[in-house]
């Protein structure tokens, strides 16, 4: 016991106390997450070693960052003051604040893991920015008074346990020069951690759960915060730009398309021989709507009864995939028809005004183009992006109170947004203008509450199943209401998801966690069919414009699925760092540090089996992603003057 006490009986002893607290809480967090993921780990001795020893390494790096203010205090406080009893107060206040953050992090990581099956990432960073929605959501979803009391009690208990170890540092005098040497030696740790460590060191296994458990949530949060945008050419495998564009111009070629003479451009004129259709479009992008909610894909809970019944009466895409794991990534793909670029979605980046979008094309054709959101369009920069790129933005603030049945931190119930959309369709029709209304739903989101009396699942359960079934109910009501309108027979109704409810799996980029529903319903305009070809969210806009037979100048990187050659189909799936390319039943993943891996994906389980790289597929994957980044960086994705003839 005397030997243990001597460890803390040192001027910089508080650093060891902090390490003891942080390592203990990190261990508790890691064990909790491990137990939550037990069935997905495929446990082995090597996996356990990887999880806890690599985890300890990241814990040490995080500890070195948290210890900087403590080290500064121990270094700068002169002996005559440090050994006084009154100095315990600022030291205990400092430790109280640090310990409070660490205890809060334990709860935060467990909640985040429960929803996303990963450590903190871009989602957590975004949530920190949009405090109104996120704090409101937390308040509605959890018993905050009880949780806050437990956090404060746990913090106080920890400080009580370590109080003697903390004050033991007062017993030893240390001159300023010697303290300075200790401080400089300590600072080598955080400096080395900042410059030499990255969050990919933990990726030692083919099991993504093992890799995530070996990380540290606080470190992952910092990595996501600092890597908001990642330069493709610096971090990823590249090819010659001219070769990339030549390949994509070939793949994007269709009978009615004529490319410009610029070899570093995919701009092309779409010109049809027959007249354009002045059909209306209502595009519903549904929050967190996974393909596995549907009976067609094996679900037995009957939570999408209306949409399941609609499949035989519409154009249903059986192999339709989201490009990312966030709403803004889905909105980017659906509006701009561009593959994901590393880092943050373009919707949230600076200099994203006047972008080339489906809205800008249709606006130039005389359409009323509106983006209708049940929440506050400030969230995720939606209002600024859509408002400056061809759409009129309408959100919760515009929806009359008389239409709203229930509100959460995320916004008004889906019925309210749909009823308001009906009014906007009536308004456009009354003025003699065709319309394009893009609706973004909010109800299928934690806390998963919705108006009473709509479905047979009580809102009190606050379950994902209830939220999904309510959204299905609201869409059913919207379609039934629209059928009574004179504009119904001239309207394409498109129902698609922004992303899946959960994106993590045992492997990097599990393909099944990007599989989403997409259906086009227009009984008087579109012949019902099951489309079995592979398709991406970025293909929806050019395919819809192709159905309208529009003449326009295109900068889309998506396909018009009914104008391309068979065998060209592909899909894009991504995190903020890993760029996945799915084609020919293979998955190519491009990662930072020019890493390239190819897998044989299981489209049902999400498991990826490593195989040898295929030069042709790798080259195609690089071409799509490098050109997408090139287009954005060079300002070539700004809107163009459209050709109406």
C-alpha positions as CSV (number, residue, x, y, z in Angstrom):
1,X,0.0,0.0,0.0
2,X,2.9,2.3,0.8
3,X,4.4,1.7,-2.6
4,X,1.1,2.5,-4.3
5,X,0.8,5.7,-2.3
6,X,4.2,6.9,-3.4
7,X,3.2,6.9,-7.0
8,X,0.8,9.8,-6.3
9,X,3.1,11.5,-3.8
10,X,4.6,13.6,-6.6
11,X,4.0,17.1,-7.9
12,X,2.6,15.6,-11.1
13,X,0.8,12.9,-9.3
14,X,-2.6,14.3,-10.4
15,X,-1.8,13.2,-14.0
16,X,-1.8,9.6,-12.7
17,X,-5.1,10.2,-10.9
18,X,-6.6,11.5,-14.1
19,X,-5.2,8.4,-16.0
20,X,-6.8,6.2,-13.4
21,X,-10.2,7.8,-13.8
22,X,-10.1,7.9,-17.6
23,X,-8.8,4.4,-18.1
24,X,-11.4,3.0,-15.7
25,X,-14.3,4.8,-17.3
26,X,-13.0,3.9,-20.8
27,X,-12.7,0.2,-19.7
28,X,-16.3,0.3,-18.4
29,X,-17.5,1.9,-21.7
30,X,-15.6,-0.7,-23.8
31,X,-17.0,-3.6,-21.8
32,X,-20.5,-2.2,-22.0
33,X,-20.3,-1.8,-25.8
34,X,-18.8,-5.2,-26.1
35,X,-21.7,-6.8,-24.3
36,X,-24.1,-4.8,-26.5
37,X,-22.4,-6.2,-29.6
38,X,-21.7,-9.7,-28.3
39,X,-23.5,-11.6,-31.1
40,X,-21.6,-9.6,-33.8
41,X,-18.1,-9.9,-32.5
42,X,-17.1,-13.5,-33.4
43,X,-15.0,-13.6,-30.3
44,X,-11.5,-14.9,-30.3
45,X,-8.4,-14.4,-28.2
46,X,-6.9,-12.2,-30.9
47,X,-10.1,-10.0,-31.0
48,X,-10.1,-9.5,-27.3
49,X,-6.4,-8.5,-27.3
50,X,-7.1,-6.2,-30.2
51,X,-10.1,-4.5,-28.5
52,X,-8.4,-3.9,-25.2
53,X,-4.8,-3.3,-26.0
54,X,-5.4,-1.1,-29.0
55,X,-8.1,0.5,-27.0
56,X,-5.7,1.2,-24.2
57,X,-3.4,2.9,-26.7
58,X,-6.1,5.3,-27.8
59,X,-7.2,5.9,-24.2
60,X,-3.6,6.9,-23.5
61,X,-3.7,9.4,-26.4
62,X,-7.0,10.9,-25.2
63,X,-5.7,11.0,-21.6
64,X,-2.7,13.0,-22.7
65,X,-5.0,15.6,-24.2
66,X,-7.2,15.8,-21.2
67,X,-4.2,16.1,-18.9
68,X,-2.8,19.2,-20.5
69,X,-4.7,21.7,-18.2
70,X,-3.8,19.5,-15.2
71,X,-0.1,19.5,-16.2
72,X,-0.2,23.3,-16.7
73,X,-1.6,23.7,-13.2
74,X,1.0,21.4,-11.6
75,X,3.8,23.2,-13.5
76,X,2.9,26.8,-13.0
77,X,1.7,26.7,-9.4
78,X,4.6,27.7,-7.2
79,X,5.5,25.5,-4.2
80,X,4.5,28.0,-1.5
81,X,1.0,28.1,-2.9
82,X,0.6,24.5,-4.1
83,X,1.2,23.1,-0.6
84,X,-1.5,25.2,1.0
85,X,-4.9,23.7,1.7
86,X,-6.8,26.3,-0.2
87,X,-5.2,25.2,-3.5
88,X,-7.2,22.0,-3.3
89,X,-10.3,23.9,-4.3
90,X,-9.2,24.9,-7.8
91,X,-7.6,21.4,-8.3
92,X,-10.8,19.7,-7.3
93,X,-12.9,22.1,-9.5
94,X,-10.7,21.2,-12.4
95,X,-11.0,17.5,-11.8
96,X,-14.8,17.8,-11.3
97,X,-15.2,19.4,-14.7
98,X,-12.9,16.8,-16.4
99,X,-14.6,13.9,-14.6
100,X,-18.1,15.2,-15.4
101,X,-17.2,15.3,-19.1
102,X,-15.8,11.7,-18.9
103,X,-18.9,10.4,-17.1
104,X,-21.2,12.1,-19.5
105,X,-19.2,10.5,-22.3
106,X,-19.8,7.0,-21.0
107,X,-23.6,7.6,-21.2
108,X,-23.3,9.4,-24.5
109,X,-21.2,6.6,-26.1
110,X,-23.6,3.9,-25.0
111,X,-26.6,5.8,-26.4
112,X,-24.8,6.6,-29.6
113,X,-23.7,3.0,-30.1
114,X,-27.2,1.7,-29.4
115,X,-28.5,3.8,-32.3
116,X,-25.6,3.7,-34.8
117,X,-23.4,0.7,-33.8
118,X,-20.3,2.8,-34.0
119,X,-18.2,5.2,-32.0
120,X,-18.8,9.0,-32.4
121,X,-18.4,10.2,-36.0
122,X,-19.6,13.0,-38.2
123,X,-23.2,12.5,-36.9
124,X,-22.0,13.3,-33.4
125,X,-20.2,16.4,-34.6
126,X,-23.3,17.6,-36.5
127,X,-25.5,17.0,-33.4
128,X,-23.2,19.2,-31.4
129,X,-23.8,22.1,-33.9
130,X,-27.6,21.8,-34.0
131,X,-28.2,22.0,-30.3
132,X,-31.9,23.1,-30.5
133,X,-33.1,20.0,-32.3
134,X,-30.6,17.6,-30.6
135,X,-31.2,18.8,-27.0
136,X,-34.9,18.9,-27.6
137,X,-34.7,15.3,-28.9
138,X,-32.7,14.1,-25.9
139,X,-35.2,15.8,-23.5
140,X,-38.1,14.1,-25.2
141,X,-36.4,10.7,-25.5
142,X,-34.9,10.3,-22.0
143,X,-35.6,11.0,-18.4
144,X,-33.1,13.9,-18.1
145,X,-33.6,14.7,-14.4
146,X,-32.8,11.1,-13.4
147,X,-29.9,10.9,-15.8
148,X,-28.4,14.3,-14.7
149,X,-28.7,13.3,-11.0
150,X,-27.0,9.9,-11.7
151,X,-24.1,11.7,-13.6
152,X,-23.5,14.2,-10.8
153,X,-23.7,11.5,-8.2
154,X,-21.2,9.3,-10.1
155,X,-18.8,12.3,-10.6
156,X,-19.0,13.1,-6.9
157,X,-18.4,9.5,-6.0
158,X,-15.3,9.2,-8.2
159,X,-13.8,12.4,-6.7
160,X,-14.5,11.1,-3.2
161,X,-12.7,7.8,-4.0
162,X,-9.6,9.6,-5.4
163,X,-9.5,12.5,-3.0
164,X,-6.5,11.3,-1.0
165,X,-4.5,10.4,-4.1
166,X,-5.2,13.8,-5.5
167,X,-4.0,15.7,-2.4
168,X,-0.9,13.4,-2.0
169,X,0.8,15.6,-4.6
170,X,1.1,18.4,-2.1
171,X,3.6,16.5,0.0
172,X,6.5,16.9,-2.3
173,X,8.3,20.2,-3.2
174,X,9.7,20.6,-6.7
175,X,11.7,23.6,-8.0
176,X,10.4,25.4,-11.1
177,X,13.3,24.2,-13.3
178,X,12.7,20.5,-12.5
179,X,8.9,21.1,-12.9
180,X,9.6,22.5,-16.4
181,X,11.6,19.4,-17.4
182,X,8.7,17.2,-16.3
183,X,6.2,19.3,-18.1
184,X,8.2,19.3,-21.4
185,X,8.6,15.6,-21.1
186,X,4.9,15.1,-20.6
187,X,4.0,17.4,-23.5
188,X,5.8,15.0,-25.9
189,X,2.8,12.6,-25.4
190,X,0.0,14.9,-26.7
191,X,2.2,16.3,-29.4
192,X,3.1,12.8,-30.7
193,X,-0.6,11.8,-30.4
194,X,-1.7,14.8,-32.5
195,X,0.9,14.4,-35.3
196,X,1.6,10.7,-35.4
197,X,-1.7,9.0,-34.6
198,X,-4.8,8.7,-36.7
199,X,-8.1,6.9,-36.2
200,X,-7.3,4.1,-38.6
201,X,-4.6,2.5,-36.4
202,X,-7.5,0.6,-34.8
203,X,-8.5,-1.2,-38.0
204,X,-6.8,-4.5,-37.3
205,X,-9.7,-6.8,-38.0
206,X,-12.1,-7.6,-40.8
207,X,-14.8,-7.3,-38.2
208,X,-15.9,-3.7,-38.0
209,X,-17.3,-4.1,-34.5
210,X,-13.9,-5.2,-33.2
211,X,-12.3,-2.2,-34.9
212,X,-14.8,0.3,-33.4
213,X,-14.5,-1.2,-29.9
214,X,-10.7,-0.8,-30.1
215,X,-11.2,2.9,-30.7
216,X,-12.0,5.7,-28.2
217,X,-15.2,7.7,-28.7
218,X,-13.6,11.0,-27.7
219,X,-10.7,10.5,-30.1
220,X,-13.2,9.5,-32.9
221,X,-15.2,12.7,-32.2
222,X,-12.0,14.8,-32.6
223,X,-11.0,13.0,-35.8
224,X,-14.5,13.6,-37.3
225,X,-14.4,17.3,-36.2
226,X,-11.0,18.0,-37.8
227,X,-11.7,16.1,-41.0
228,X,-14.8,17.9,-42.1
229,X,-13.7,17.9,-45.7
230,X,-11.0,15.5,-47.1
231,X,-9.1,16.4,-50.3
232,X,-9.5,13.5,-52.6
233,X,-6.3,13.9,-54.6
234,X,-4.2,14.1,-51.4
235,X,-5.5,11.1,-49.6
236,X,-6.9,8.7,-52.2
237,X,-5.7,6.7,-55.1
238,X,-5.8,8.8,-58.3
239,X,-5.5,8.4,-62.1
240,X,-4.9,10.9,-64.9
241,X,-7.8,13.3,-65.1
242,X,-8.0,13.0,-68.9
243,X,-8.3,9.2,-68.6
244,X,-10.9,9.5,-65.9
245,X,-13.1,11.9,-67.9
246,X,-12.7,9.8,-71.0
247,X,-14.0,6.7,-69.1
248,X,-17.0,8.6,-67.6
249,X,-17.9,10.2,-70.9
250,X,-18.1,6.7,-72.4
251,X,-20.2,5.4,-69.5
252,X,-22.5,8.4,-69.4
253,X,-23.0,8.3,-73.2
254,X,-26.6,7.8,-74.3
255,X,-28.3,8.1,-77.7
256,X,-29.8,11.5,-77.0
257,X,-26.7,13.1,-75.4
258,X,-24.0,15.3,-77.0
259,X,-20.9,16.1,-75.0
260,X,-19.0,19.4,-75.1
261,X,-15.6,19.5,-76.7
262,X,-13.9,20.1,-73.4
263,X,-12.2,16.7,-72.5
264,X,-12.3,17.6,-68.8
265,X,-16.1,18.0,-68.6
266,X,-19.1,15.7,-68.4
267,X,-21.4,18.5,-69.5
268,X,-23.7,17.3,-72.3
269,X,-26.8,18.4,-74.1
270,X,-29.8,16.1,-73.7
271,X,-32.0,16.4,-76.9
272,X,-35.1,14.4,-77.6
273,X,-37.0,14.0,-80.9
274,X,-40.4,13.8,-79.2
275,X,-42.3,16.5,-77.2
276,X,-41.6,17.1,-73.5
277,X,-44.1,16.0,-70.9
278,X,-45.3,18.6,-68.5
279,X,-45.8,16.2,-65.6
280,X,-45.7,17.2,-62.0
281,X,-43.4,15.5,-59.6
282,X,-43.8,15.0,-55.8
283,X,-40.6,13.5,-54.4
284,X,-40.9,12.2,-50.8
285,X,-37.6,11.5,-49.1
286,X,-38.4,9.5,-46.0
287,X,-36.2,9.8,-42.9
288,X,-34.2,6.6,-42.0
289,X,-36.3,4.2,-44.1
290,X,-34.4,0.9,-44.5
291,X,-35.2,-1.6,-47.1
292,X,-35.5,-4.3,-44.5
293,X,-38.7,-2.7,-43.1
294,X,-40.5,-4.0,-46.2
295,X,-42.3,-7.3,-46.5
296,X,-40.8,-7.8,-49.9
297,X,-37.3,-7.9,-48.3
298,X,-38.3,-10.3,-45.5
299,X,-39.8,-8.2,-42.8
300,X,-42.7,-9.9,-40.9
301,X,-43.8,-7.1,-38.6
302,X,-46.3,-5.6,-41.1
303,X,-45.0,-2.0,-40.5
304,X,-45.3,-0.8,-44.1
305,X,-48.6,-2.2,-45.2
306,X,-49.5,0.6,-47.6
307,X,-46.2,0.8,-49.4
308,X,-46.1,-3.0,-49.6
309,X,-49.5,-2.9,-51.3
310,X,-48.3,-0.2,-53.7
311,X,-45.4,-2.2,-55.1
312,X,-47.5,-4.1,-57.8
313,X,-49.0,-0.8,-58.9
314,X,-45.8,1.3,-59.4
315,X,-42.3,1.2,-60.8
316,X,-40.4,-0.5,-57.9
317,X,-36.6,-0.5,-57.8
318,X,-35.5,-3.8,-56.2
319,X,-31.8,-2.9,-56.0
320,X,-31.7,0.7,-55.0
321,X,-28.9,2.0,-52.7
322,X,-28.3,5.1,-50.6
323,X,-24.9,6.8,-51.1
324,X,-24.3,7.5,-47.4
325,X,-25.5,7.3,-43.8
326,X,-26.8,10.9,-43.3
327,X,-29.9,12.8,-44.4
328,X,-27.7,15.5,-46.0
329,X,-25.8,12.8,-48.0
330,X,-29.1,11.5,-49.3
331,X,-30.4,15.0,-50.1
332,X,-27.1,15.7,-52.0
333,X,-27.5,12.6,-54.1
334,X,-31.2,13.1,-54.8
335,X,-30.9,16.7,-55.8
336,X,-27.4,17.0,-57.4
337,X,-27.0,13.4,-58.7
338,X,-23.4,13.3,-57.7
339,X,-21.4,10.5,-56.0
340,X,-20.3,11.3,-52.4
341,X,-17.1,13.1,-51.9
342,X,-14.8,12.4,-48.9
343,X,-15.7,14.3,-45.8
344,X,-18.9,16.3,-45.3
345,X,-21.9,16.4,-47.7
346,X,-21.8,19.3,-50.2
347,X,-25.1,20.4,-48.6
348,X,-23.2,21.4,-45.5
349,X,-20.1,22.9,-47.1
350,X,-19.3,26.5,-47.9
351,X,-19.6,27.8,-51.5
352,X,-22.5,25.6,-52.3
353,X,-24.8,28.3,-53.7
354,X,-26.3,28.1,-57.2
355,X,-25.6,24.4,-57.6
356,X,-26.8,22.4,-60.5
357,X,-29.8,20.5,-59.2
358,X,-33.0,18.8,-60.3
359,X,-34.7,21.9,-58.9
360,X,-32.6,24.3,-61.0
361,X,-33.4,22.2,-64.2
362,X,-37.1,22.2,-63.6
363,X,-37.3,25.8,-62.4
364,X,-35.8,26.9,-65.8
365,X,-38.5,24.9,-67.4
366,X,-41.2,26.9,-65.7
367,X,-41.9,24.6,-62.8
368,X,-42.8,25.7,-59.3
369,X,-40.0,24.0,-57.3
370,X,-40.3,23.8,-53.6
371,X,-38.4,22.0,-50.8
372,X,-40.8,21.3,-48.0
373,X,-39.5,20.2,-44.6
374,X,-41.4,19.5,-41.4
375,X,-38.6,20.8,-39.2
376,X,-36.5,24.0,-39.2
377,X,-34.6,24.2,-42.5
378,X,-31.7,25.8,-40.7
379,X,-30.8,22.3,-39.6
380,X,-28.0,20.7,-41.7
381,X,-27.9,23.9,-43.8
382,X,-30.9,22.6,-45.8
383,X,-32.5,26.0,-46.2
384,X,-29.4,27.8,-47.5
385,X,-28.5,25.0,-49.9
386,X,-31.9,24.4,-51.5
387,X,-32.9,28.1,-51.3
388,X,-29.9,29.1,-53.4
389,X,-30.1,26.2,-55.8
390,X,-33.5,26.5,-57.6
391,X,-36.0,25.8,-54.8
392,X,-38.3,27.8,-52.6
393,X,-37.8,26.5,-49.1
394,X,-40.8,26.0,-46.9
395,X,-40.5,24.5,-43.4
396,X,-42.3,24.1,-40.1
397,X,-42.5,27.9,-39.6
398,X,-44.6,28.1,-42.8
399,X,-47.0,25.3,-41.9
400,X,-50.3,26.6,-40.4
401,X,-50.8,25.6,-36.8
402,X,-54.2,24.2,-37.8
403,X,-52.5,21.5,-39.8
404,X,-50.2,20.4,-37.0
405,X,-51.2,17.5,-34.7
406,X,-48.0,17.0,-32.8
407,X,-44.5,18.5,-32.7
408,X,-41.1,17.1,-31.5
409,X,-37.7,18.6,-31.4
410,X,-37.3,17.6,-35.1
411,X,-40.5,19.3,-36.2
412,X,-44.1,18.8,-37.1
413,X,-45.8,15.4,-37.7
414,X,-45.6,14.0,-41.3
415,X,-49.4,14.5,-41.8
416,X,-48.9,18.2,-41.3
417,X,-46.1,18.4,-43.9
418,X,-48.2,16.3,-46.4
419,X,-51.4,18.3,-45.9
420,X,-49.3,21.5,-46.4
421,X,-47.9,20.0,-49.6
422,X,-51.4,19.3,-50.9
423,X,-52.1,23.1,-50.5
424,X,-48.9,24.0,-52.3
425,X,-49.8,21.6,-55.2
426,X,-53.3,23.2,-55.4
427,X,-51.7,26.6,-55.4
428,X,-49.3,25.8,-58.3
429,X,-52.0,24.0,-60.3
430,X,-54.3,27.0,-59.8
431,X,-51.7,29.3,-61.3
432,X,-51.4,27.1,-64.3
433,X,-47.8,26.0,-63.5
434,X,-46.4,22.5,-63.3
435,X,-44.8,21.7,-59.9
436,X,-41.9,19.9,-58.4
437,X,-42.3,19.5,-54.6
438,X,-39.5,17.7,-52.7
439,X,-40.7,16.7,-49.2
440,X,-38.4,15.6,-46.3
441,X,-40.1,13.8,-43.5
442,X,-39.2,13.9,-39.8
443,X,-41.4,11.5,-37.9
444,X,-39.3,8.4,-38.3
445,X,-36.7,9.7,-35.9
446,X,-36.1,9.3,-32.2
447,X,-38.1,9.9,-29.9
448,X,-40.4,8.0,-32.4
449,X,-43.6,9.7,-31.2
450,X,-46.6,10.5,-33.4
451,X,-50.3,11.5,-33.2
452,X,-52.6,9.1,-31.3
453,X,-55.2,7.0,-33.0
454,X,-53.5,6.5,-36.4
455,X,-52.0,3.1,-36.1
456,X,-52.2,0.0,-33.9
457,X,-48.8,0.7,-32.2
458,X,-49.0,3.1,-29.3
459,X,-46.7,6.1,-29.3
460,X,-46.0,5.4,-25.7
461,X,-43.7,2.6,-26.8
462,X,-41.5,5.1,-28.7
463,X,-40.4,2.3,-31.0
464,X,-38.8,2.4,-34.4
465,X,-41.6,0.1,-35.7
466,X,-44.3,2.5,-34.6
467,X,-42.6,5.5,-36.3
468,X,-42.2,3.5,-39.5
469,X,-45.8,2.4,-39.5
470,X,-47.0,5.9,-38.8
471,X,-44.9,7.3,-41.8
472,X,-46.5,4.6,-43.9
473,X,-49.9,5.7,-42.7
474,X,-49.2,9.3,-43.4
475,X,-48.0,8.5,-47.0
476,X,-51.2,6.5,-47.5
477,X,-53.3,9.4,-46.4
478,X,-51.4,11.8,-48.6
479,X,-51.8,9.6,-51.7
480,X,-55.5,9.1,-51.0
481,X,-56.0,12.9,-50.5
482,X,-54.1,13.6,-53.7
483,X,-56.3,11.2,-55.7
484,X,-59.2,13.6,-55.1
485,X,-57.3,16.4,-56.9
486,X,-57.5,17.4,-60.6
487,X,-53.7,17.3,-60.8
488,X,-53.3,13.7,-59.6
489,X,-53.4,12.0,-63.0
490,X,-50.6,14.2,-64.3
491,X,-48.3,13.7,-61.3
492,X,-45.3,11.3,-60.6
493,X,-45.2,10.4,-56.9
494,X,-41.7,9.2,-55.9
495,X,-41.1,7.7,-52.5
496,X,-37.5,7.0,-51.5
497,X,-35.4,6.9,-48.4
498,X,-32.6,9.3,-47.5
499,X,-30.6,6.5,-45.8
500,X,-31.0,3.3,-43.7
501,X,-31.8,3.4,-40.0
502,X,-28.5,1.7,-39.1
503,X,-25.4,1.7,-41.3
504,X,-22.8,-0.2,-39.2
505,X,-22.1,-3.9,-39.6
506,X,-19.5,-6.5,-39.0
507,X,-17.5,-5.3,-42.0
508,X,-16.6,-1.9,-43.5
509,X,-19.4,-0.7,-45.8
510,X,-21.9,-3.6,-45.4
511,X,-23.9,-3.3,-48.6
512,X,-27.2,-4.4,-47.0
513,X,-27.1,-1.4,-44.7
514,X,-27.4,0.9,-47.7
515,X,-30.3,-0.9,-49.4
516,X,-33.3,1.4,-49.4
517,X,-36.8,1.5,-51.0
518,X,-37.7,3.5,-54.1
519,X,-41.0,3.5,-56.0
520,X,-42.5,5.7,-58.7
521,X,-46.3,5.7,-58.6
522,X,-48.3,7.3,-61.4
523,X,-51.1,4.9,-62.5
524,X,-52.0,7.0,-65.5
525,X,-48.4,7.7,-66.6
526,X,-46.1,4.9,-65.7
527,X,-46.5,1.2,-66.4
528,X,-46.1,-0.9,-63.2
529,X,-42.9,-3.0,-63.2
530,X,-40.2,-4.4,-61.0
531,X,-36.8,-2.9,-61.9
532,X,-34.1,-5.4,-61.0
533,X,-31.1,-3.5,-62.2
534,X,-28.6,-2.0,-59.7
535,X,-29.3,1.7,-59.1
536,X,-28.0,4.5,-57.0
537,X,-29.7,7.5,-55.4
538,X,-27.7,9.7,-57.9
539,X,-29.6,8.0,-60.8
540,X,-33.1,9.1,-59.7
541,X,-33.0,12.7,-60.9
542,X,-31.8,12.1,-64.4
543,X,-34.1,9.1,-64.7
544,X,-37.1,11.2,-63.7
545,X,-36.1,14.0,-66.1
546,X,-35.8,11.3,-68.8
547,X,-39.3,10.1,-68.1
548,X,-40.4,13.7,-68.7
549,X,-38.5,13.6,-72.0
550,X,-36.9,16.9,-71.1
551,X,-34.3,18.7,-73.3
552,X,-31.6,20.2,-71.1
553,X,-27.9,20.6,-70.6
554,X,-26.8,18.1,-67.9
555,X,-24.0,18.1,-65.4
556,X,-25.3,15.1,-63.6
557,X,-23.1,12.2,-62.9
558,X,-26.1,9.9,-62.4
559,X,-27.6,7.7,-65.1
560,X,-30.9,7.9,-66.9
561,X,-31.4,4.2,-66.2
562,X,-33.5,3.7,-69.3
563,X,-31.0,5.3,-71.7
564,X,-27.7,3.5,-70.6
565,X,-26.2,0.3,-71.9
566,X,-26.9,-2.9,-70.0
567,X,-24.0,-3.8,-67.8
568,X,-23.1,-0.2,-66.9
569,X,-25.1,-0.2,-63.6
570,X,-23.3,0.6,-60.4
571,X,-24.0,2.0,-56.9
572,X,-22.1,4.2,-54.5
573,X,-22.0,3.7,-50.7
574,X,-19.8,5.6,-48.3
575,X,-18.9,6.8,-44.9
576,X,-17.1,10.1,-44.5
577,X,-13.7,8.4,-45.2
578,X,-14.4,5.1,-47.1
579,X,-15.7,5.4,-50.6
580,X,-17.4,2.3,-51.9
581,X,-18.2,1.3,-55.5
582,X,-20.6,-1.6,-56.2
583,X,-20.6,-3.1,-59.6
584,X,-20.6,-6.6,-61.2
585,X,-21.4,-8.1,-57.8
586,X,-18.1,-6.7,-56.4
587,X,-17.3,-3.9,-53.9
588,X,-14.3,-1.7,-54.3
589,X,-13.4,0.4,-51.3
590,X,-11.1,3.5,-51.6
591,X,-9.7,4.7,-48.3
592,X,-7.2,7.4,-47.2
593,X,-3.5,6.8,-47.7
594,X,-4.3,5.5,-51.2
595,X,-5.7,2.2,-49.9
596,X,-7.7,0.0,-52.3
597,X,-9.5,-3.2,-51.3
598,X,-11.9,-5.3,-53.3
599,X,-14.5,-7.6,-51.8
600,X,-17.2,-10.1,-52.8
601,X,-20.2,-8.6,-50.9
602,X,-23.1,-10.6,-49.5
603,X,-26.1,-8.4,-50.3
604,X,-28.2,-10.1,-47.7
605,X,-25.9,-10.3,-44.6
606,X,-23.5,-7.5,-45.4
607,X,-20.4,-9.6,-45.0
608,X,-17.5,-8.8,-47.3
609,X,-15.1,-11.5,-48.5
610,X,-11.7,-10.1,-49.6
611,X,-10.8,-10.9,-53.2
612,X,-8.0,-9.7,-55.6
613,X,-8.3,-6.2,-57.0
614,X,-9.7,-6.0,-60.6
615,X,-7.9,-3.2,-62.5
616,X,-10.9,-2.3,-64.6
617,X,-13.3,-2.0,-61.6
618,X,-10.6,-0.1,-59.5
619,X,-10.1,2.3,-62.4
620,X,-13.8,2.9,-62.7
621,X,-14.2,3.4,-59.0
622,X,-11.4,6.0,-59.0
623,X,-12.8,7.7,-62.0
624,X,-16.2,8.3,-60.5
625,X,-15.0,9.6,-57.2
626,X,-12.0,11.6,-58.5
627,X,-14.2,13.3,-61.1
628,X,-16.9,14.1,-58.6
629,X,-14.3,15.8,-56.4
630,X,-12.8,17.5,-59.5
631,X,-16.2,18.9,-60.5
632,X,-16.8,20.3,-57.1
633,X,-13.4,21.8,-56.6
634,X,-13.3,23.4,-60.0
635,X,-16.8,24.9,-59.7
636,X,-18.0,22.8,-62.5
637,X,-21.1,21.8,-60.6
638,X,-22.6,25.2,-60.6
639,X,-25.9,25.7,-62.5
640,X,-25.8,26.2,-66.2
641,X,-28.0,28.1,-68.7
642,X,-30.4,25.4,-69.8
643,X,-31.5,24.7,-73.4
644,X,-35.2,24.7,-73.7
645,X,-35.6,24.0,-77.4
